[in-house]
Amino acid sequence: MTSQDIPEENLPATEQDAEHGSVAVKDNPFADPGLPPHEHRIQDIDERAARRSERVVAMLFTISMLATIGFIASYVTLDVDKSIYVFPIGHISALNFALGLTLGVALFCIGAGAVHWARTLMSDEEVIQERHPIEAEPEVKAKVLQDFADGARESQFGRRKLIRNTMFGALALVPLSGVVLLRDLGPLPEKKLRTTAWKKGLKLVNMNTNLPLRPSDIAVGSLTFAKPEGVEEHDEDFQNVMAKAALMIVRIQPDNIKDKQELEWSHEGVVAYSKICTHVGCPISLYEQQTHHVLCPCHQSTFDLSDGARVIFGPAGHALPQLRIGVDEEGYLQALGDFEEPVGPAFWERG
């Protein structure tokens, strides 16, 4: 039997296509494979199944409505300070939990209902839309370009330079009006996060005796804590002020100071550094006089006060800020300015 005796539809792809003078299907990766036969869903042939899907979608939408009502009721009735225990998270705000839960359920049910509706009840017939050339016809392109050229010529845009330049200026400046409106969104940023209570001329006051300090009051190997002059414990914002302005003072033999800037910012070996650890803000209180190391008791970050208070151990990210100090006419230690970098651990404060 020859290939001429075999029915055309039973010929192999290469021979069948050769009969028609076209490229073989198996050799043409872009051949149109066609669409598989459409399979009807159970909802298309069984009205009871369609009714069940309809009830499921309606139930999801109804749950969404009830969750939205619960969201509003939670916002109105729950106290902001009330907390509940949620395993394994722990104690959280009852209001936040209720608002998040009800809003999440409301949005989820709307989405789930819409998806179930589309997959079970809406038509799923495949519709083929043949591609068409994206490029316009040559006549249309020529007409558009000619209309543009005629409009530019009739507007005298290129000729009237005064109008053109002033128009550009107006279009460039009018968005600035929106910048002015931003002023009403809140107060302008302040530098409170980057500054402390220390200023030039303020005396260093002993935290324990509440008396100003002289260089002779600081013994070699001792650790003294100080505060700015004028800051009192009975002040309303004392804790907030000292959270950034707390100072520790150590006396080191000048020959043992390794950092040149540290030596210039000190007075007769008396150095002053921030007491606030640069890891999470704990107060540093441990000093080892032989090595000149200070240790944060929270997470054991260790700083070398003889070498610019650089970090030599622990999770702290950067050295302790140093305060430039000197003496006034009365011989008391005084600050010669504020810290030149933000105090504490927060990275965004150092931006």
Buried (B, 14 or more C-beta within 10 A) or exposed (E): EEEEEEEEEEBEEEEBBBEEEEEBBEEEEEBEEEEEEEEEBEBBEEEEBBEBBBEBBEEBBEBBEEBBEBBEEBEEEBEEEEBBEEEEEEEEBBBBBBBBBBBEBBEBBBEBBBEBBEEBBEEBEEEEEEEEEEEEEEEEEEEEEEEEEEEEEEEEEEEEEEEBEEEEEEEEEEEEEEEEEEEEEEEEEEEEBBBBBBBEEBBBBBBEEEEBBBBEBBEEBEBBBBBBBEBEEEEEEEEEBBBBBBBBBBBBEEEEBBBEEBBEBBBEBBBBBBBBBBBBBBBBEEBEBEEBBBBBEBEEBBBBBBBBBBBBEBBBEBBBBBBBBBBEEEEBBBBBBBBEBBBBBEEEEBE
